[in-house]
Amino acid sequence: MAQFNIAEAKAHFSALVQRVLMGEEVIIARDSKPLVRLVPMREEKGARQPGTARGAVWLAPDFDETPEDFGEYV
């Protein structure tokens, strides 16, 4: 985790953004006290659509039946 004061962050902002995009955590501080953390933006996912997996998922007809050799575990 790299920590930079505000003046350093202003002077090297592009480089700090690149470091964040490469996966490094960057903290910006004032008077050696952490204030903010730079993090990459996450892509917004669309709203979920119910039923999109219809027909793609199936259960065997005997799904809820206990196998004969499992009697001692039930």
PyMOL Python script that loads the backbone (N, CA, C, O; Angstrom):
from pymol import cmd

cmd.read_pdbstr("""\
ATOM      1  N   MET A   1       0.845  -1.161   0.000  1.00  0.00           N
ATOM      2  CA  MET A   1       0.000   0.000   0.000  1.00  0.00           C
ATOM      3  C   MET A   1       0.899   1.236   0.000  1.00  0.00           C
ATOM      4  O   MET A   1       1.709   1.428   0.907  1.00  0.00           O
ATOM      5  N   ALA A   2       0.748   2.060  -1.017  1.00  0.00           N
ATOM      6  CA  ALA A   2       1.537   3.271  -1.131  1.00  0.00           C
ATOM      7  C   ALA A   2       0.733   4.447  -0.585  1.00  0.00           C
ATOM      8  O   ALA A   2      -0.471   4.551  -0.817  1.00  0.00           O
ATOM      9  N   GLN A   3       1.412   5.325   0.138  1.00  0.00           N
ATOM     10  CA  GLN A   3       0.750   6.505   0.695  1.00  0.00           C
ATOM     11  C   GLN A   3       1.467   7.749   0.202  1.00  0.00           C
ATOM     12  O   GLN A   3       2.697   7.814   0.223  1.00  0.00           O
ATOM     13  N   PHE A   4       0.698   8.739  -0.241  1.00  0.00           N
ATOM     14  CA  PHE A   4       1.237   9.987  -0.773  1.00  0.00           C
ATOM     15  C   PHE A   4       0.509  11.148  -0.130  1.00  0.00           C
ATOM     16  O   PHE A   4      -0.682  11.062   0.166  1.00  0.00           O
ATOM     17  N   ASN A   5       1.243  12.250   0.088  1.00  0.00           N
ATOM     18  CA  ASN A   5       0.559  13.426   0.595  1.00  0.00           C
ATOM     19  C   ASN A   5      -0.156  14.116  -0.566  1.00  0.00           C
ATOM     20  O   ASN A   5       0.080  13.777  -1.725  1.00  0.00           O
ATOM     21  N   ILE A   6      -1.002  15.054  -0.272  1.00  0.00           N
ATOM     22  CA  ILE A   6      -1.837  15.684  -1.290  1.00  0.00           C
ATOM     23  C   ILE A   6      -1.006  16.350  -2.373  1.00  0.00           C
ATOM     24  O   ILE A   6      -1.332  16.236  -3.554  1.00  0.00           O
ATOM     25  N   ALA A   7       0.063  17.044  -1.995  1.00  0.00           N
ATOM     26  CA  ALA A   7       0.904  17.727  -2.992  1.00  0.00           C
ATOM     27  C   ALA A   7       1.538  16.724  -3.953  1.00  0.00           C
ATOM     28  O   ALA A   7       1.564  16.956  -5.162  1.00  0.00           O
ATOM     29  N   GLU A   8       2.048  15.618  -3.426  1.00  0.00           N
ATOM     30  CA  GLU A   8       2.627  14.579  -4.285  1.00  0.00           C
ATOM     31  C   GLU A   8       1.567  13.982  -5.212  1.00  0.00           C
ATOM     32  O   GLU A   8       1.826  13.735  -6.390  1.00  0.00           O
ATOM     33  N   ALA A   9       0.370  13.754  -4.664  1.00  0.00           N
ATOM     34  CA  ALA A   9      -0.700  13.168  -5.456  1.00  0.00           C
ATOM     35  C   ALA A   9      -1.095  14.097  -6.605  1.00  0.00           C
ATOM     36  O   ALA A   9      -1.361  13.637  -7.715  1.00  0.00           O
ATOM     37  N   LYS A  10      -1.131  15.397  -6.340  1.00  0.00           N
ATOM     38  CA  LYS A  10      -1.464  16.366  -7.391  1.00  0.00           C
ATOM     39  C   LYS A  10      -0.400  16.357  -8.487  1.00  0.00           C
ATOM     40  O   LYS A  10      -0.716  16.403  -9.675  1.00  0.00           O
ATOM     41  N   ALA A  11       0.841  16.300  -8.077  1.00  0.00           N
ATOM     42  CA  ALA A  11       1.946  16.364  -9.030  1.00  0.00           C
ATOM     43  C   ALA A  11       2.070  15.089  -9.868  1.00  0.00           C
ATOM     44  O   ALA A  11       2.531  15.146 -11.008  1.00  0.00           O
ATOM     45  N   HIS A  12       1.670  13.956  -9.326  1.00  0.00           N
ATOM     46  CA  HIS A  12       1.855  12.663 -10.003  1.00  0.00           C
ATOM     47  C   HIS A  12       0.539  11.909 -10.164  1.00  0.00           C
ATOM     48  O   HIS A  12       0.513  10.679 -10.106  1.00  0.00           O
ATOM     49  N   PHE A  13      -0.541  12.638 -10.363  1.00  0.00           N
ATOM     50  CA  PHE A  13      -1.862  12.016 -10.397  1.00  0.00           C
ATOM     51  C   PHE A  13      -1.981  10.933 -11.466  1.00  0.00           C
ATOM     52  O   PHE A  13      -2.494   9.849 -11.189  1.00  0.00           O
ATOM     53  N   SER A  14      -1.519  11.208 -12.670  1.00  0.00           N
ATOM     54  CA  SER A  14      -1.624  10.221 -13.752  1.00  0.00           C
ATOM     55  C   SER A  14      -0.891   8.926 -13.402  1.00  0.00           C
ATOM     56  O   SER A  14      -1.389   7.833 -13.669  1.00  0.00           O
ATOM     57  N   ALA A  15       0.276   9.053 -12.811  1.00  0.00           N
ATOM     58  CA  ALA A  15       1.047   7.874 -12.421  1.00  0.00           C
ATOM     59  C   ALA A  15       0.324   7.097 -11.316  1.00  0.00           C
ATOM     60  O   ALA A  15       0.344   5.867 -11.309  1.00  0.00           O
ATOM     61  N   LEU A  16      -0.310   7.808 -10.387  1.00  0.00           N
ATOM     62  CA  LEU A  16      -1.042   7.136  -9.314  1.00  0.00           C
ATOM     63  C   LEU A  16      -2.250   6.383  -9.868  1.00  0.00           C
ATOM     64  O   LEU A  16      -2.544   5.265  -9.443  1.00  0.00           O
ATOM     65  N   VAL A  17      -2.941   7.004 -10.814  1.00  0.00           N
ATOM     66  CA  VAL A  17      -4.083   6.326 -11.436  1.00  0.00           C
ATOM     67  C   VAL A  17      -3.613   5.048 -12.126  1.00  0.00           C
ATOM     68  O   VAL A  17      -4.269   4.011 -12.029  1.00  0.00           O
ATOM     69  N   GLN A  18      -2.499   5.120 -12.811  1.00  0.00           N
ATOM     70  CA  GLN A  18      -1.966   3.927 -13.486  1.00  0.00           C
ATOM     71  C   GLN A  18      -1.630   2.831 -12.476  1.00  0.00           C
ATOM     72  O   GLN A  18      -1.896   1.655 -12.725  1.00  0.00           O
ATOM     73  N   ARG A  19      -1.055   3.209 -11.352  1.00  0.00           N
ATOM     74  CA  ARG A  19      -0.730   2.230 -10.314  1.00  0.00           C
ATOM     75  C   ARG A  19      -1.994   1.549  -9.784  1.00  0.00           C
ATOM     76  O   ARG A  19      -2.016   0.339  -9.560  1.00  0.00           O
ATOM     77  N   VAL A  20      -3.042   2.347  -9.589  1.00  0.00           N
ATOM     78  CA  VAL A  20      -4.307   1.791  -9.106  1.00  0.00           C
ATOM     79  C   VAL A  20      -4.877   0.814 -10.136  1.00  0.00           C
ATOM     80  O   VAL A  20      -5.357  -0.260  -9.773  1.00  0.00           O
ATOM     81  N   LEU A  21      -4.825   1.178 -11.406  1.00  0.00           N
ATOM     82  CA  LEU A  21      -5.346   0.300 -12.450  1.00  0.00           C
ATOM     83  C   LEU A  21      -4.557  -0.999 -12.569  1.00  0.00           C
ATOM     84  O   LEU A  21      -5.079  -2.001 -13.057  1.00  0.00           O
ATOM     85  N   MET A  22      -3.312  -0.985 -12.128  1.00  0.00           N
ATOM     86  CA  MET A  22      -2.480  -2.187 -12.134  1.00  0.00           C
ATOM     87  C   MET A  22      -2.718  -3.056 -10.894  1.00  0.00           C
ATOM     88  O   MET A  22      -2.129  -4.128 -10.760  1.00  0.00           O
ATOM     89  N   GLY A  23      -3.596  -2.580  -9.980  1.00  0.00           N
ATOM     90  CA  GLY A  23      -3.956  -3.382  -8.814  1.00  0.00           C
ATOM     91  C   GLY A  23      -3.357  -2.930  -7.504  1.00  0.00           C
ATOM     92  O   GLY A  23      -3.610  -3.550  -6.471  1.00  0.00           O
ATOM     93  N   GLU A  24      -2.579  -1.880  -7.512  1.00  0.00           N
ATOM     94  CA  GLU A  24      -1.956  -1.398  -6.271  1.00  0.00           C
ATOM     95  C   GLU A  24      -2.935  -0.507  -5.519  1.00  0.00           C
ATOM     96  O   GLU A  24      -3.728   0.212  -6.127  1.00  0.00           O
ATOM     97  N   GLU A  25      -2.871  -0.559  -4.201  1.00  0.00           N
ATOM     98  CA  GLU A  25      -3.700   0.308  -3.371  1.00  0.00           C
ATOM     99  C   GLU A  25      -2.946   1.606  -3.117  1.00  0.00           C
ATOM    100  O   GLU A  25      -1.783   1.580  -2.717  1.00  0.00           O
ATOM    101  N   VAL A  26      -3.601   2.741  -3.347  1.00  0.00           N
ATOM    102  CA  VAL A  26      -2.971   4.042  -3.173  1.00  0.00           C
ATOM    103  C   VAL A  26      -3.800   4.858  -2.185  1.00  0.00           C
ATOM    104  O   VAL A  26      -5.010   5.013  -2.352  1.00  0.00           O
ATOM    105  N   ILE A  27      -3.135   5.376  -1.160  1.00  0.00           N
ATOM    106  CA  ILE A  27      -3.767   6.190  -0.133  1.00  0.00           C
ATOM    107  C   ILE A  27      -3.241   7.616  -0.261  1.00  0.00           C
ATOM    108  O   ILE A  27      -2.043   7.830  -0.451  1.00  0.00           O
ATOM    109  N   ILE A  28      -4.138   8.582  -0.157  1.00  0.00           N
ATOM    110  CA  ILE A  28      -3.738   9.989  -0.155  1.00  0.00           C
ATOM    111  C   ILE A  28      -3.952  10.508   1.261  1.00  0.00           C
ATOM    112  O   ILE A  28      -5.006  10.307   1.863  1.00  0.00           O
ATOM    113  N   ALA A  29      -2.916  11.185   1.781  1.00  0.00           N
ATOM    114  CA  ALA A  29      -2.927  11.603   3.176  1.00  0.00           C
ATOM    115  C   ALA A  29      -2.661  13.100   3.308  1.00  0.00           C
ATOM    116  O   ALA A  29      -2.129  13.743   2.403  1.00  0.00           O
ATOM    117  N   ARG A  30      -3.046  13.627   4.457  1.00  0.00           N
ATOM    118  CA  ARG A  30      -2.705  14.999   4.838  1.00  0.00           C
ATOM    119  C   ARG A  30      -2.076  14.920   6.224  1.00  0.00           C
ATOM    120  O   ARG A  30      -2.648  14.331   7.141  1.00  0.00           O
ATOM    121  N   ASP A  31      -0.910  15.509   6.367  1.00  0.00           N
ATOM    122  CA  ASP A  31      -0.170  15.456   7.638  1.00  0.00           C
ATOM    123  C   ASP A  31       0.025  14.012   8.101  1.00  0.00           C
ATOM    124  O   ASP A  31      -0.111  13.708   9.286  1.00  0.00           O
ATOM    125  N   SER A  32       0.341  13.140   7.169  1.00  0.00           N
ATOM    126  CA  SER A  32       0.587  11.716   7.418  1.00  0.00           C
ATOM    127  C   SER A  32      -0.631  10.959   7.933  1.00  0.00           C
ATOM    128  O   SER A  32      -0.491   9.841   8.428  1.00  0.00           O
ATOM    129  N   LYS A  33      -1.819  11.542   7.827  1.00  0.00           N
ATOM    130  CA  LYS A  33      -3.048  10.864   8.226  1.00  0.00           C
ATOM    131  C   LYS A  33      -3.825  10.500   6.959  1.00  0.00           C
ATOM    132  O   LYS A  33      -4.163  11.384   6.171  1.00  0.00           O
ATOM    133  N   PRO A  34      -4.109   9.228   6.755  1.00  0.00           N
ATOM    134  CA  PRO A  34      -4.836   8.806   5.554  1.00  0.00           C
ATOM    135  C   PRO A  34      -6.199   9.481   5.449  1.00  0.00           C
ATOM    136  O   PRO A  34      -6.960   9.532   6.416  1.00  0.00           O
ATOM    137  N   LEU A  35      -6.492   9.998   4.257  1.00  0.00           N
ATOM    138  CA  LEU A  35      -7.783  10.652   4.009  1.00  0.00           C
ATOM    139  C   LEU A  35      -8.651   9.859   3.045  1.00  0.00           C
ATOM    140  O   LEU A  35      -9.827   9.608   3.312  1.00  0.00           O
ATOM    141  N   VAL A  36      -8.057   9.465   1.914  1.00  0.00           N
ATOM    142  CA  VAL A  36      -8.835   8.776   0.882  1.00  0.00           C
ATOM    143  C   VAL A  36      -8.034   7.631   0.293  1.00  0.00           C
ATOM    144  O   VAL A  36      -6.806   7.600   0.370  1.00  0.00           O
ATOM    145  N   ARG A  37      -8.761   6.689  -0.299  1.00  0.00           N
ATOM    146  CA  ARG A  37      -8.149   5.560  -0.987  1.00  0.00           C
ATOM    147  C   ARG A  37      -8.588   5.624  -2.446  1.00  0.00           C
ATOM    148  O   ARG A  37      -9.779   5.750  -2.734  1.00  0.00           O
ATOM    149  N   LEU A  38      -7.636   5.539  -3.360  1.00  0.00           N
ATOM    150  CA  LEU A  38      -7.964   5.491  -4.777  1.00  0.00           C
ATOM    151  C   LEU A  38      -8.278   4.048  -5.146  1.00  0.00           C
ATOM    152  O   LEU A  38      -7.499   3.139  -4.858  1.00  0.00           O
ATOM    153  N   VAL A  39      -9.417   3.849  -5.781  1.00  0.00           N
ATOM    154  CA  VAL A  39      -9.822   2.515  -6.223  1.00  0.00           C
ATOM    155  C   VAL A  39     -10.349   2.613  -7.644  1.00  0.00           C
ATOM    156  O   VAL A  39     -10.886   3.653  -8.025  1.00  0.00           O
ATOM    157  N   PRO A  40     -10.209   1.556  -8.439  1.00  0.00           N
ATOM    158  CA  PRO A  40     -10.739   1.595  -9.803  1.00  0.00           C
ATOM    159  C   PRO A  40     -12.262   1.507  -9.798  1.00  0.00           C
ATOM    160  O   PRO A  40     -12.856   0.919  -8.895  1.00  0.00           O
ATOM    161  N   MET A  41     -12.879   2.091 -10.807  1.00  0.00           N
ATOM    162  CA  MET A  41     -14.334   2.008 -10.967  1.00  0.00           C
ATOM    163  C   MET A  41     -14.692   0.609 -11.435  1.00  0.00           C
ATOM    164  O   MET A  41     -13.950  -0.002 -12.205  1.00  0.00           O
ATOM    165  N   ARG A  42     -15.792   0.116 -10.989  1.00  0.00           N
ATOM    166  CA  ARG A  42     -16.294  -1.178 -11.447  1.00  0.00           C
ATOM    167  C   ARG A  42     -17.383  -0.928 -12.466  1.00  0.00           C
ATOM    168  O   ARG A  42     -18.157   0.023 -12.359  1.00  0.00           O
ATOM    169  N   GLU A  43     -17.427  -1.801 -13.453  1.00  0.00           N
ATOM    170  CA  GLU A  43     -18.465  -1.670 -14.465  1.00  0.00           C
ATOM    171  C   GLU A  43     -19.822  -1.963 -13.843  1.00  0.00           C
ATOM    172  O   GLU A  43     -19.984  -2.915 -13.079  1.00  0.00           O
ATOM    173  N   GLU A  44     -20.782  -1.132 -14.185  1.00  0.00           N
ATOM    174  CA  GLU A  44     -22.126  -1.366 -13.693  1.00  0.00           C
ATOM    175  C   GLU A  44     -22.752  -2.503 -14.481  1.00  0.00           C
ATOM    176  O   GLU A  44     -22.693  -2.540 -15.710  1.00  0.00           O
ATOM    177  N   LYS A  45     -23.337  -3.405 -13.765  1.00  0.00           N
ATOM    178  CA  LYS A  45     -24.018  -4.520 -14.407  1.00  0.00           C
ATOM    179  C   LYS A  45     -25.464  -4.116 -14.639  1.00  0.00           C
ATOM    180  O   LYS A  45     -26.041  -3.349 -13.868  1.00  0.00           O
ATOM    181  N   GLY A  46     -26.028  -4.630 -15.685  1.00  0.00           N
ATOM    182  CA  GLY A  46     -27.422  -4.352 -15.974  1.00  0.00           C
ATOM    183  C   GLY A  46     -28.332  -4.984 -14.929  1.00  0.00           C
ATOM    184  O   GLY A  46     -27.894  -5.811 -14.129  1.00  0.00           O
ATOM    185  N   ALA A  47     -29.580  -4.594 -14.944  1.00  0.00           N
ATOM    186  CA  ALA A  47     -30.549  -5.162 -14.016  1.00  0.00           C
ATOM    187  C   ALA A  47     -30.742  -6.649 -14.324  1.00  0.00           C
ATOM    188  O   ALA A  47     -30.706  -7.066 -15.482  1.00  0.00           O
ATOM    189  N   ARG A  48     -30.943  -7.421 -13.291  1.00  0.00           N
ATOM    190  CA  ARG A  48     -31.161  -8.855 -13.471  1.00  0.00           C
ATOM    191  C   ARG A  48     -32.497  -9.091 -14.159  1.00  0.00           C
ATOM    192  O   ARG A  48     -33.484  -8.408 -13.882  1.00  0.00           O
ATOM    193  N   GLN A  49     -32.513 -10.043 -15.035  1.00  0.00           N
ATOM    194  CA  GLN A  49     -33.719 -10.413 -15.760  1.00  0.00           C
ATOM    195  C   GLN A  49     -34.157 -11.806 -15.311  1.00  0.00           C
ATOM    196  O   GLN A  49     -33.493 -12.791 -15.635  1.00  0.00           O
ATOM    197  N   PRO A  50     -35.266 -11.903 -14.569  1.00  0.00           N
ATOM    198  CA  PRO A  50     -35.727 -13.222 -14.128  1.00  0.00           C
ATOM    199  C   PRO A  50     -36.066 -14.116 -15.320  1.00  0.00           C
ATOM    200  O   PRO A  50     -36.621 -13.665 -16.322  1.00  0.00           O
ATOM    201  N   GLY A  51     -35.722 -15.375 -15.185  1.00  0.00           N
ATOM    202  CA  GLY A  51     -36.091 -16.345 -16.201  1.00  0.00           C
ATOM    203  C   GLY A  51     -35.096 -16.513 -17.328  1.00  0.00           C
ATOM    204  O   GLY A  51     -35.386 -17.234 -18.283  1.00  0.00           O
ATOM    205  N   THR A  52     -33.933 -15.879 -17.263  1.00  0.00           N
ATOM    206  CA  THR A  52     -32.975 -15.987 -18.364  1.00  0.00           C
ATOM    207  C   THR A  52     -32.342 -17.370 -18.462  1.00  0.00           C
ATOM    208  O   THR A  52     -31.784 -17.709 -19.506  1.00  0.00           O
ATOM    209  N   ALA A  53     -32.411 -18.175 -17.407  1.00  0.00           N
ATOM    210  CA  ALA A  53     -31.839 -19.524 -17.440  1.00  0.00           C
ATOM    211  C   ALA A  53     -32.915 -20.585 -17.674  1.00  0.00           C
ATOM    212  O   ALA A  53     -32.639 -21.782 -17.580  1.00  0.00           O
ATOM    213  N   ARG A  54     -34.131 -20.151 -17.977  1.00  0.00           N
ATOM    214  CA  ARG A  54     -35.225 -21.099 -18.186  1.00  0.00           C
ATOM    215  C   ARG A  54     -34.845 -22.090 -19.291  1.00  0.00           C
ATOM    216  O   ARG A  54     -34.448 -21.694 -20.387  1.00  0.00           O
ATOM    217  N   GLY A  55     -34.972 -23.372 -18.985  1.00  0.00           N
ATOM    218  CA  GLY A  55     -34.650 -24.416 -19.952  1.00  0.00           C
ATOM    219  C   GLY A  55     -33.199 -24.860 -19.892  1.00  0.00           C
ATOM    220  O   GLY A  55     -32.856 -25.898 -20.457  1.00  0.00           O
ATOM    221  N   ALA A  56     -32.340 -24.107 -19.227  1.00  0.00           N
ATOM    222  CA  ALA A  56     -30.923 -24.457 -19.148  1.00  0.00           C
ATOM    223  C   ALA A  56     -30.614 -25.285 -17.903  1.00  0.00           C
ATOM    224  O   ALA A  56     -29.561 -25.919 -17.829  1.00  0.00           O
ATOM    225  N   VAL A  57     -31.517 -25.286 -16.928  1.00  0.00           N
ATOM    226  CA  VAL A  57     -31.303 -26.001 -15.671  1.00  0.00           C
ATOM    227  C   VAL A  57     -32.364 -27.084 -15.550  1.00  0.00           C
ATOM    228  O   VAL A  57     -33.540 -26.835 -15.815  1.00  0.00           O
ATOM    229  N   TRP A  58     -31.954 -28.293 -15.148  1.00  0.00           N
ATOM    230  CA  TRP A  58     -32.912 -29.374 -14.964  1.00  0.00           C
ATOM    231  C   TRP A  58     -32.516 -30.192 -13.755  1.00  0.00           C
ATOM    232  O   TRP A  58     -31.351 -30.200 -13.355  1.00  0.00           O
ATOM    233  N   LEU A  59     -33.478 -30.877 -13.177  1.00  0.00           N
ATOM    234  CA  LEU A  59     -33.243 -31.778 -12.055  1.00  0.00           C
ATOM    235  C   LEU A  59     -33.652 -33.173 -12.476  1.00  0.00           C
ATOM    236  O   LEU A  59     -34.639 -33.356 -13.189  1.00  0.00           O
ATOM    237  N   ALA A  60     -32.900 -34.140 -12.037  1.00  0.00           N
ATOM    238  CA  ALA A  60     -33.227 -35.537 -12.336  1.00  0.00           C
ATOM    239  C   ALA A  60     -34.564 -35.879 -11.675  1.00  0.00           C
ATOM    240  O   ALA A  60     -34.881 -35.325 -10.623  1.00  0.00           O
ATOM    241  N   PRO A  61     -35.346 -36.768 -12.262  1.00  0.00           N
ATOM    242  CA  PRO A  61     -36.646 -37.129 -11.682  1.00  0.00           C
ATOM    243  C   PRO A  61     -36.531 -37.687 -10.255  1.00  0.00           C
ATOM    244  O   PRO A  61     -37.455 -37.533  -9.456  1.00  0.00           O
ATOM    245  N   ASP A  62     -35.393 -38.337  -9.928  1.00  0.00           N
ATOM    246  CA  ASP A  62     -35.220 -38.905  -8.587  1.00  0.00           C
ATOM    247  C   ASP A  62     -34.379 -37.996  -7.684  1.00  0.00           C
ATOM    248  O   ASP A  62     -33.737 -38.479  -6.751  1.00  0.00           O
ATOM    249  N   PHE A  63     -34.376 -36.725  -7.944  1.00  0.00           N
ATOM    250  CA  PHE A  63     -33.539 -35.774  -7.209  1.00  0.00           C
ATOM    251  C   PHE A  63     -33.735 -35.852  -5.698  1.00  0.00           C
ATOM    252  O   PHE A  63     -32.756 -35.874  -4.952  1.00  0.00           O
ATOM    253  N   ASP A  64     -34.979 -35.895  -5.240  1.00  0.00           N
ATOM    254  CA  ASP A  64     -35.241 -35.838  -3.799  1.00  0.00           C
ATOM    255  C   ASP A  64     -35.396 -37.216  -3.146  1.00  0.00           C
ATOM    256  O   ASP A  64     -35.819 -37.304  -1.993  1.00  0.00           O
ATOM    257  N   GLU A  65     -35.064 -38.274  -3.857  1.00  0.00           N
ATOM    258  CA  GLU A  65     -35.123 -39.619  -3.286  1.00  0.00           C
ATOM    259  C   GLU A  65     -33.782 -39.972  -2.641  1.00  0.00           C
ATOM    260  O   GLU A  65     -32.721 -39.670  -3.188  1.00  0.00           O
ATOM    261  N   THR A  66     -33.844 -40.602  -1.492  1.00  0.00           N
ATOM    262  CA  THR A  66     -32.628 -41.019  -0.797  1.00  0.00           C
ATOM    263  C   THR A  66     -32.154 -42.354  -1.367  1.00  0.00           C
ATOM    264  O   THR A  66     -32.943 -43.295  -1.456  1.00  0.00           O
ATOM    265  N   PRO A  67     -30.881 -42.456  -1.755  1.00  0.00           N
ATOM    266  CA  PRO A  67     -30.365 -43.740  -2.259  1.00  0.00           C
ATOM    267  C   PRO A  67     -30.459 -44.818  -1.184  1.00  0.00           C
ATOM    268  O   PRO A  67     -30.380 -44.523   0.009  1.00  0.00           O
ATOM    269  N   GLU A  68     -30.625 -46.051  -1.606  1.00  0.00           N
ATOM    270  CA  GLU A  68     -30.799 -47.166  -0.671  1.00  0.00           C
ATOM    271  C   GLU A  68     -29.629 -47.319   0.292  1.00  0.00           C
ATOM    272  O   GLU A  68     -29.831 -47.611   1.470  1.00  0.00           O
ATOM    273  N   ASP A  69     -28.399 -47.124  -0.201  1.00  0.00           N
ATOM    274  CA  ASP A  69     -27.219 -47.336   0.668  1.00  0.00           C
ATOM    275  C   ASP A  69     -26.948 -46.172   1.605  1.00  0.00           C
ATOM    276  O   ASP A  69     -25.932 -46.191   2.301  1.00  0.00           O
ATOM    277  N   PHE A  70     -27.816 -45.145   1.660  1.00  0.00           N
ATOM    278  CA  PHE A  70     -27.640 -44.014   2.567  1.00  0.00           C
ATOM    279  C   PHE A  70     -28.545 -44.132   3.791  1.00  0.00           C
ATOM    280  O   PHE A  70     -28.650 -43.187   4.573  1.00  0.00           O
ATOM    281  N   GLY A  71     -29.190 -45.267   3.965  1.00  0.00           N
ATOM    282  CA  GLY A  71     -30.137 -45.461   5.062  1.00  0.00           C
ATOM    283  C   GLY A  71     -29.558 -45.165   6.430  1.00  0.00           C
ATOM    284  O   GLY A  71     -30.241 -44.576   7.268  1.00  0.00           O
ATOM    285  N   GLU A  72     -28.316 -45.555   6.680  1.00  0.00           N
ATOM    286  CA  GLU A  72     -27.720 -45.331   8.005  1.00  0.00           C
ATOM    287  C   GLU A  72     -27.370 -43.862   8.272  1.00  0.00           C
ATOM    288  O   GLU A  72     -27.138 -43.491   9.423  1.00  0.00           O
ATOM    289  N   TYR A  73     -27.330 -43.040   7.258  1.00  0.00           N
ATOM    290  CA  TYR A  73     -26.988 -41.628   7.437  1.00  0.00           C
ATOM    291  C   TYR A  73     -28.204 -40.750   7.652  1.00  0.00           C
ATOM    292  O   TYR A  73     -28.063 -39.599   8.066  1.00  0.00           O
ATOM    293  N   VAL A  74     -29.388 -41.261   7.382  1.00  0.00           N
ATOM    294  CA  VAL A  74     -30.596 -40.444   7.452  1.00  0.00           C
ATOM    295  C   VAL A  74     -31.206 -40.491   8.829  1.00  0.00           C
ATOM    296  O   VAL A  74     -32.234 -39.859   9.070  1.00  0.00           O
TER     297      VAL A  74
END
""", "prot")
cmd.dss("prot")
cmd.show_as("cartoon", "prot")
cmd.util.cbc("prot")
cmd.orient("prot")
